[in-house]
Amino acid sequence: MEFKKVLSSGILGTTAMTIFSYVVSEVKREDFREPEIMSLLFKNLSITFLQYGTYLGYLAWIIHYIIGFSFVFIYVKLWDNNKLKPNFISGIFLGAITGIIGIIGWYITLRIHPNPPTVNLRNFFILLFFAHIVFGIFATLGYVLIIKKTTDNTET
C-alpha cells in the first residue's frame, strides 16, 4: 500500500511541479525547467558525455522523478504516522520545506559544477520555492485520492 501512496503522490506532485516550471519558463522567457537544466549539467560535465546527449535528457527526467518520489516517501511517512494531517496546509508546509532543500541542493550543485549552465539564480530559486509548494499541494492531493480510493474499495 505504501508503494501506491508514494507512486501516486510522487507522480502527481512531480508532474504538477514540472508543468508549473515549464509554464513559468514560457511566461518569463527564461529556462527554469529543472529536467532541462539537469540535462545541461550532465552534458557540460565532459566531452565524453556528448555522444550520449539524448540519453542524458532521459536520465535527467528519471532523476527528477526519483527526487520527487524521495520527498514524497518522507511525506507519506509523516502522514501515515499521524505526524501531520494530509491536507492543503501540510501540503504547503511540506512543499515550502522541500523547496528550501531543493534550493540548497541546486545552489551547491551549480556552485561545484565545473561548467554550469547559465541560469538567473535569483529568479530560478524563487521559482523553485513556489514550484515545490505546487509539488507539496499536488502530492498531498495524490495521497488523499489514493487513501479515498482504497477506503471506498474496502467499504463495498
N, C-alpha and C positions, 0 to 999 in steps of 0.2 A: 504494500500500500504506500509506503514512504516513497518508493521509486516513482509511482504515478504522481504523487504530490509534487515532487521535485521536477519531474519531467514536464507536467502541465504548467506549473508555475514558472519554471525556467524558460520554457518556450514562449509563453505569453509575455512575460516580463521583458525578456531579451529582445523579442521581436518588436514590441511596442517601443522600447527604448531606441532601438536601431532606426525604426521608422521616424521617430521624433528627430533623431540626429540627422537623418537624410533630409527631412523637410526643412529643418533649421539651416542646414548647409545650402539648400537651394534658395531659401529666402535671404540669407545673409551673403550669399555668393562667396562663401568660404568653405573649405573642406574640413568638416568636423565628423566625418563618417569613420567611426572607430575601426571597423574592419579594413577600410582602405588605408588608413594611417598605419595600422599594424602591418599590413602587407608591404607598405613602403619601408617600414623599419627592417623587415626581412630582406627586401630587395637591396637596400642600401648597406647591408652588412658586409657583403663581399661580392666580388665579381663572379665567383663560382656559383652564386645563387641565381644569377641572371638566366641560366639555362632552365631553371625551374620556376620562372616567373608566374605562369598560370597556376601552378600547384601552390605557390606561396599565398596566393589570394584565397584559395580553398582552406589552407592551413590557418590563415588569419581568421576566417569565419568560424572554423571549428574551435579555435582557442577562445574567440569572443563568446561563443555559446557555452563552452566549458566553464569560463569565468562566471557567466550568468548562473549556471547550474550550481556552482560552488557557493555563490552568495545565497541562492535560494535554499540550498541544503541547510545552511545556518538558520535562515528564516523559518523553515519547516520545523527544525528542532525547537526553536523558541515558541512557535505556535503549538506544536504537539505537546510540549511540556508545560503549557499554560503560563509561560513567562510573559507573553504578550498575546493580546487578542488579535485574531486575523481580521482587521478592519481597516478602513480608509486611513485613520490616524497612524496606526502602526505601519502601514504601507509607506506613508510619507516619511515617518521617522526612520524606518529601516533603509529607505531609499536615500535619505539625506546622509546617513552614516556610511552606507556603501559608496555614495557619491564622493565623500571626503576620502575614503580609502582608494577609490578609483583615481581621484585627482593626484593623490600622493604617488600611487603606482605609475601613472603616466608621467608625472614630473620626474621621478627617478629614472624611468626608462629613457625619456627624451634627453636627460642630462648625461647619462652614462653612455648613450649610443654614440659610436664614433662618427656617424654621418646621419643625424636625424633629419627627417623631412621638415620643411619649413611650415610651421604652424603658429598661428597667433595664439600664444599660450593663454593670455588673459581671457579671450573670448572662448577658447576651447575648454578651459576649466569651468567657466560659468555654464557653458552648455552641458558639460559632463555632470555637474551638480544637478541641474534640472532634469537631465536625461535619466539619471539614476532615481530621481523621485518618480518619474514616469515608470521606470522599471519596478520600483517598490510597490506602487499602486497596482500595476497590472499583474505582478507576481502574486500579490495578495488576492486579487480577483481570481486568478487561476487556482489558487489553493482553496478558496471558498467554493468555487464551482465544482471542483473535484470532490470536496467533502459533501456538498449538497447532493451531487450525483450518487455518491456512494451511499449516503443516508437514504435517499429516495429509493434506490435499488434494494436496500435491505428491508424497507418498510412494506414492500409489495409482496 
